[in-house]
Amino acid sequence: MCSLGTVVTVLLIISCIAMIILVLLQNSKSQGLSGAISGGAEQLFGKQKARGLDAVLHRMTVVCAVAFFVFALLKAYLG
């Protein structure tokens, strides 16, 4: 019979792989280092909202990241 620690470890690995896939599927928002410096303010203060597939991928990434942190904390607690 599987222990709770094994189940949490499997869920942690699944959420990790899903998060990697979701991040790789998303479009890049900037071009290199110059885009990271100048484009950060645009992305933070701009009123552009993601639509369609980008919005769905963004929401799924956030959900997957939260699940990853919950499973990681649970795994650390179970030790």
C-alpha positions in Angstrom: 0.0 0.0 0.0 1.2 3.5 -0.9 2.1 5.9 1.9 0.9 9.5 2.0 4.5 10.6 1.4 4.7 8.6 -1.8 1.4 10.1 -3.1 2.5 13.6 -2.3 5.8 13.0 -4.1 4.1 11.7 -7.2 1.7 14.7 -7.2 4.7 17.0 -6.7 6.5 15.6 -9.7 3.3 15.7 -11.9 2.7 19.4 -11.0 6.4 20.2 -11.7 6.3 18.6 -15.1 2.9 20.3 -15.9 4.3 23.7 -14.8 7.4 23.3 -17.1 5.2 22.4 -20.0 2.8 25.3 -19.4 5.7 27.8 -19.2 7.2 26.5 -22.4 3.9 26.8 -24.2 3.5 30.5 -23.5 4.6 33.2 -25.8 7.6 35.3 -24.8 6.7 38.9 -23.8 10.1 40.6 -24.4 13.2 40.4 -26.5 16.3 39.8 -24.4 17.8 41.9 -21.7 16.8 45.2 -23.1 13.2 44.1 -23.3 13.3 42.9 -19.7 14.5 46.3 -18.5 12.2 48.6 -20.6 9.4 46.2 -21.0 8.9 45.5 -17.4 7.3 48.8 -16.7 5.0 48.4 -19.7 3.8 45.1 -18.5 3.4 46.3 -15.0 1.6 49.5 -15.7 0.1 48.8 -19.2 -3.5 48.0 -19.6 -3.0 45.1 -22.0 -4.8 42.0 -20.9 -4.0 38.6 -22.2 -6.8 37.1 -24.4 -7.6 33.7 -25.6 -5.1 31.0 -25.2 -2.5 33.2 -23.5 -5.0 34.0 -20.7 -5.9 30.3 -20.2 -2.2 29.3 -20.1 -1.5 32.1 -17.6 -4.3 30.9 -15.3 -3.3 27.3 -15.6 0.3 28.2 -14.8 -0.7 30.1 -11.7 -2.9 27.2 -10.5 -0.1 24.7 -11.2 2.4 26.9 -9.3 0.2 27.1 -6.3 -0.3 23.3 -6.3 3.5 22.9 -6.6 4.1 25.0 -3.5 1.4 23.3 -1.5 2.7 19.8 -2.4 6.3 20.9 -1.7 5.3 22.3 1.7 3.3 19.2 2.5 6.3 17.0 1.4 8.6 19.0 3.7 6.1 18.6 6.6 5.8 14.9 6.1 9.5 14.6 5.9 
